[in-house]
Amino acid sequence: MPARGLHEFALDTRLGRIAGLRSTPGAADAPRVLALHGWLDNAASFVPLARHLHGIDLVAPDLPGHGASAHFPEGADYSFAGAVNSVLDIADALGWDRFHLLGHSMGAGISSLVAAACPQRVERFLAIEALGALAETPERTVGRMREAIASTRALQGKSLRVFPDVAVAIRARMSATITGNSIAEPFARLLVERGVVPVEGGFIWSTDPRLTLPTYIRMTEPQIRALVQGIECPTRVIFADPAQPYLPDALRRERVALLQQGELIVLDGGHHLHMEQPETVAAAIGDFFTRPAAL
């Protein structure tokens, strides 16, 4: 169930129906905050944190292929850069010309691209557990493309796992067999209950299986650094300690240092600290979205 103050919404975009959760802002001029969840998560990722964020119009969509949102058409590809247009389409459907971004993990990576590419639309950016994108070395370019194409062809016609009940799916999510990041039962339940659909014999993930395929092309570290340097808006980055293996502490600090108006907060916790420690993360966010812009 959504948290108190959150309600279901749906929008029609050119890429299909987008579902999600939205707060009741209370004031017409409340800051508009678009909250983007992580890979294979969904809008429920922000349910615990939303209880502690006040005075904002928080919109947490299920990104395309996730949760209750539409999947891309057959043959389409979920690219990281292509997600920028998905975010802009959601903002356009909301009637938001300018807005704030709140992103966790993959959502923070996508938000990094949006903030860099569309400075005229993004007022502030709060990143949790990611900044920029996952890098690749040039030498891996051909190998990565071959792996991605082979995986894409192999996925065609493959049957999805059927869970006999939701509890089994929750245990699978907790064991980190899906995303590589374990999560406690109450928070896994939030994600799973929004992320499965009933079928004959039980439940399957609502997530588009194509989202599990290798990315065809990744940026190099110099490209990511140029991207981060291009983020002009005030940016606050919250990372968990210990750091994730794919983004070591030294590297993430180097990236934050490239921001034009950046600040870093490191908190003890796991990758989903915004779910498991929402009060602590909300305190770290503070008045970031609500304070007046500097003149």
ROSE-255999 format. One line per 4 residues: number of its first residue (from 1); their letters; for each residue y, z, x of C-alpha. Coordinates in steps of 0.1 Angstrom, whole numbers. Layout:
BEGIN
NUM) A) Y,Z,X  ...
# end
This chain:
BEGIN
1) MPAR) 0,0,0  36,-7,12  56,23,23  81,38,-1
5) GLHE) 112,15,-2  92,-16,8  82,-43,-17  63,-76,-17
9) FALD) 83,-108,-15  75,-145,-11  95,-175,0  89,-212,-2
13) TRLG) 96,-230,31  90,-265,42  59,-253,60  45,-234,30
17) RIAG) 47,-201,12  57,-171,33  48,-136,21  58,-103,34
21) LRST) 74,-69,29  111,-61,24  131,-29,22  156,-20,-4
25) PGAA) 188,-19,17  210,1,-7  242,-17,4  251,-53,1
29) DAPR) 266,-54,36  235,-37,52  225,-53,86  200,-80,81
33) VLAL) 169,-74,103  140,-99,105  109,-81,118  83,-102,135
37) HGWL) 48,-88,140  23,-93,168  -6,-118,172  -32,-115,145
41) DNAA) -13,-86,129  8,-89,98  39,-75,80  21,-41,75
45) SFVP) 27,-36,113  62,-23,103  52,-1,74  51,32,94
49) LARH) 84,24,113  102,13,81  99,49,68  122,60,96
53) LHGI) 148,31,96  177,35,72  207,15,62  193,-19,70
57) DLVA) 179,-48,50  145,-51,67  124,-82,61  90,-83,76
61) PDLP) 73,-116,69  36,-125,75  41,-152,100  24,-186,92
65) GHGA) -14,-183,94  -12,-145,91  -16,-120,63  -8,-135,29
69) SAHF) 12,-164,42  2,-200,41  -18,-216,70  -5,-247,87
73) PEGA) -20,-280,74  -52,-293,88  -46,-308,123  -14,-289,129
77) DYSF) -10,-267,160  4,-231,162  26,-235,192  48,-207,205
81) AGAV) 79,-229,206  71,-243,172  73,-207,158  111,-208,164
85) NSVL) 115,-233,135  92,-211,113  116,-182,119  147,-202,112
89) DIAD) 131,-216,81  124,-180,69  160,-170,76  173,-201,58
93) ALGW) 152,-194,28  167,-158,28  202,-173,29  208,-156,63
97) DRFH) 231,-174,86  233,-145,111  207,-117,115  192,-92,138
101) LLGH) 157,-96,153  131,-69,157  99,-81,173  66,-65,184
105) SMGA) 43,-82,210  40,-118,201  68,-113,176  90,-101,204
109) GISS) 81,-132,224  90,-155,196  122,-136,190  130,-141,227
113) LVAA) 129,-178,221  150,-177,189  176,-155,206  179,-178,236
117) ACPQ) 178,-210,216  201,-200,187  227,-175,200  250,-185,171
121) RVER) 225,-170,147  212,-138,164  234,-107,165  211,-82,182
125) FLAI) 175,-82,194  152,-52,196  120,-61,215  89,-39,215
129) EALG) 61,-45,241  71,-80,251  101,-100,265  99,-137,270
133) ALAE) 64,-152,270  31,-151,288  34,-171,320  10,-197,336
137) TPER) 9,-211,371  14,-248,374  -21,-251,390  -36,-240,357
141) TVGR) -20,-267,336  -48,-292,334  -76,-265,331  -57,-248,303
145) MREA) -53,-280,283  -90,-289,287  -100,-255,275  -77,-257,245
149) IAST) -89,-291,234  -125,-282,238  -120,-250,218  -102,-268,191
153) RALQ) -129,-294,186  -156,-266,187  -139,-246,160  -142,-274,134
157) GKSL) -167,-265,107  -174,-231,122  -182,-204,96  -161,-172,95
161) RVFP) -177,-138,99  -182,-120,65  -177,-83,65  -198,-65,38
165) DVAV) -169,-41,31  -134,-33,44  -146,-3,64  -166,-26,87
169) AIRA) -136,-48,92  -115,-18,101  -140,-6,127  -139,-41,142
173) RMSA) -102,-40,144  -102,-5,159  -127,-16,186  -102,-42,198
177) TITG) -127,-71,196  -99,-92,181  -67,-86,200  -77,-66,231
181) NSIA) -56,-36,221  -73,-7,203  -56,10,175  -62,42,155
185) EPFA) -80,41,122  -50,47,98  -30,19,113  -60,-4,116
189) RLLV) -65,1,79  -29,-9,71  -34,-42,90  -69,-49,77
193) ERGV) -61,-42,41  -34,-68,42  -54,-91,66  -86,-97,46
197) VPVE) -95,-117,15  -126,-112,-7  -154,-138,-7  -189,-139,-19
201) GGFI) -208,-112,0  -177,-92,12  -145,-100,31  -132,-124,57
205) WSTD) -100,-124,78  -71,-141,61  -58,-151,95  -61,-188,104
209) PRLT) -89,-191,130  -68,-216,149  -46,-188,160  -74,-176,182
213) LPTY) -75,-208,202  -61,-211,237  -25,-222,240  -23,-258,252
217) IRMT) 7,-253,275  25,-221,287  58,-218,305  59,-209,341
221) EPQI) 75,-176,353  107,-194,365  110,-210,330  105,-176,313
225) RALV) 132,-160,336  156,-188,326  148,-182,290  155,-144,293
229) QGIE) 187,-151,312  198,-172,282  197,-144,257  233,-136,251
233) CPTR) 232,-109,224  228,-72,230  191,-66,236  172,-33,237
237) VIFA) 136,-34,250  111,-7,243  79,-7,264  49,16,263
241) DPAQ) 36,34,294  10,25,307  20,-11,308  -3,-39,295
245) PYLP) -23,-57,323  -8,-91,314  28,-77,318  28,-52,347
249) DALR) 56,-27,348  74,-43,378  74,-77,361  87,-64,328
253) RERV) 115,-45,345  124,-76,364  127,-95,332  148,-69,315
257) ALLQ) 172,-69,345  179,-106,338  193,-99,303  230,-104,299
261) QGEL) 234,-73,277  201,-55,281  187,-20,282  152,-7,288
265) IVLD) 135,23,272  100,33,283  79,56,261  45,71,265
269) GGHH) 21,54,242  -1,24,234  6,-12,226  11,-3,189
273) LHME) 33,26,195  57,15,168  29,22,143  13,52,160
277) QPET) 46,69,170  71,56,145  95,86,146  97,83,184
281) VAAA) 103,46,183  128,49,155  147,75,175  148,50,204
285) IGDF) 162,24,181  188,48,168  219,30,156  212,-2,175
289) FTRP) 214,-23,143  240,-3,124  267,4,149  298,-18,149
293) AAL) 299,-48,172  320,-43,203  354,-61,202
# end
